[in-house]
Amino acid sequence: MKKFENFCKAADNLEDIYKYKEPYDNVVLTGLVGLYEICFEQSWKAVKEVLYDNGIKEAATGSPRSIIKLAYSSDLIKDQEVWLEALISRNNVAHAYNHAIAMDIVKKTKERYVDMFRELREEIKENWI
């Protein structure tokens, strides 16, 4: 499962977010937002692959939002709301030049999204592959 492997590598890289503390300089802040964006992209694509490989043919196509909803209804993810919030953060990455938006993404990543990704990885390992 190539997409799952890619997600695992991205999640490992995202763990580096805890090495950095405020105040962040511009380069570090941009890099941390980038780590989040890459991990989110790899996560929903891995979810799509896992669902499809487990016979859920509706996962063959779809937006990140539809894949998240399908993953929730299939019990692959447990907290749909945090995933939808993470999707909003991913959509806001395009506005990460705005310091407040970038800081919000990093804060939420440290507080919620890293755990969300950890839970996904464990769920897939334990119950889906």
Secondary structure, DSSP 4 states (H G I P E B T S, - for coil): -HHHHHHHHHHHHHGGGGG--SSPPHHHHHHHHHHHHHHHHHHHHHHHHHHHHTT-GGGGS--HHHHHHHHHHTTS-S-HHHHHHHHHHHHHGGGTTSHHHHHHHHHHIIIIIHHHHHHHHHHHHHHT-
